[in-house]
Amino acid sequence: MTIAFLLVGLVLLLLTGLPIFAGLTLFASGLLYVSQGEIGSVSDVVFHELNRYLLVAIPLFAFMAHVMIRGKLVDDLYRTAYTLTRHLPGGLGIATIVACTIFAAISGSSVATALTIGSVAIPQMIRFGYDPKAAYGLVAAGGTLGILIPPSGPMVLYGVTTDTSIGALFMAGVVPGLMVAGLFIAWSVASTAMGQRHIQREPRATASEAFAALRQSVWALSLPVLVLGGMYAGVFTATEAAAMGALLALLVAVLVYRTVNLRMVWESAIDASRTSAMLFMILAGATVLGFAMTKLRIPQQIVQLVIDADLGVTGFLIVMMALIFILGMFLETIALILITTPVILPVMQHLGINPIWYGILLVINLELALITPPVGMNLFTIKAITQAPMGEIIRGAFPYVLLLILGMAIVMVWPEVALWLPSTMMNMK
């Protein structure tokens, strides 16, 4: 009963519109004051949590994404994907998902992916005869790949919270991310073939056209390969990979594309700082909440409840995924990670659940949160781009909600989908 009361109280507080970091900190500080009569230990707890080398990866990946967006590298990615797929049924939809997949491996942000690709793809898809609802849903769903395909800000926060290898989490997201992208592509092709035969198709690209398109986007394509390949081979850690990616993105945008000047570099740094500061403040609030719940022995109570209920691994995962799906309709993705993970970590350890496996299931569920109303951030992003009625956007995204649930079920039934690639890494630190 105490656990349910605390959870409901926290959710209601966050739904008042109070900033997430403030809501978490105030709620946790209140719990500490009631339970032990003082909150003097809060500052030490926050400093200890934020004083981590791994957290440096967040501003570096954010800076890389902002430089890539300002450098217009995404335009070449989209043109290349379209050139190679334009002759296929639903070719433009395929190109959009491919572009989202590649940009996700650069930006690490779902909203940035939906915003950047959507600005280019949605007008083009509608011009070629796509149902607007289908275009809105495709881009909203494709944008969710930004947090599953590495680099991923939520994965970094989850890894810090659970003391799990960031590099291993990144590698674990690759195969499920490609699988989900494949499901999206399959649906785009099938829905086009069944119900949208009037969509215009262009002739297959010649070999010279395909080669020219690939050559034009070779620098943009090489960035995720170098960053992820370096981590996989053990050449550098996740934080070092973030630094390398930021440096390469800057060199490509300034020296090769010549689309970014010093002012844009400064603006990118400011934007990355703002994004990172927001995440760090939320992390600080969640740290205080986790500390308060530990003092109240909430995790131990939850472990005992799971033992008494005899749920087992599968039962526990189904219950948690259902709970997070419901909470995801109302709470922002970062808040979901930092509210739920510290509380259930002891249960995961008791049941022997691989934290990397659970992390990928969690991130897929967070993708669902991005396209489910009433607080689906990618839905609002598409609304901002197109000014379309929210009802149309939601209806367009609905099939992809079902596809993401299917993808989550596949990873739950076959953990190897997520765990195989990390198990082959030379260095998972």
HELIX and SHEET records of a PDB file:
HELIX    1   1 THR A    2  LEU A   14  1                                  13    
HELIX    2   2 ILE A   20  GLN A   36  1                                  17    
HELIX    3   3 VAL A   42  LEU A   50  1                                   9    
HELIX    4   4 TYR A   53  VAL A   56  5                                   4    
HELIX    5   5 ALA A   57  ARG A   70  1                                  14    
HELIX    6   6 LEU A   73  THR A   85  1                                  13    
HELIX    7   7 GLY A   91  SER A  107  1                                  17    
HELIX    8   8 SER A  110  ARG A  127  1                                  18    
HELIX    9   9 PRO A  132  THR A  144  1                                  13    
HELIX   10  10 LEU A  145  ILE A  147  5                                   3    
HELIX   11  11 GLY A  153  THR A  162  1                                  10    
HELIX   12  12 ILE A  166  GLY A  195  1                                  30    
HELIX   13  13 ALA A  207  GLN A  216  1                                  10    
HELIX   14  14 VAL A  218  TYR A  232  1                                  15    
HELIX   15  15 ALA A  238  LEU A  251  1                                  14    
HELIX   16  16 VAL A  252  VAL A  256  3                                   5    
HELIX   17  17 LEU A  262  LYS A  295  1                                  34    
HELIX   18  18 ILE A  298  ALA A  309  1                                  12    
HELIX   19  19 GLY A  312  GLY A  328  1                                  17    
HELIX   20  20 THR A  333  LEU A  351  1                                  19    
HELIX   21  21 PRO A  355  LEU A  370  1                                  16    
HELIX   22  22 MET A  377  THR A  386  1                                  10    
HELIX   23  23 MET A  390  VAL A  413  1                                  24    
HELIX   24  24 GLU A  416  SER A  423  1                                   8    
END                                                                             
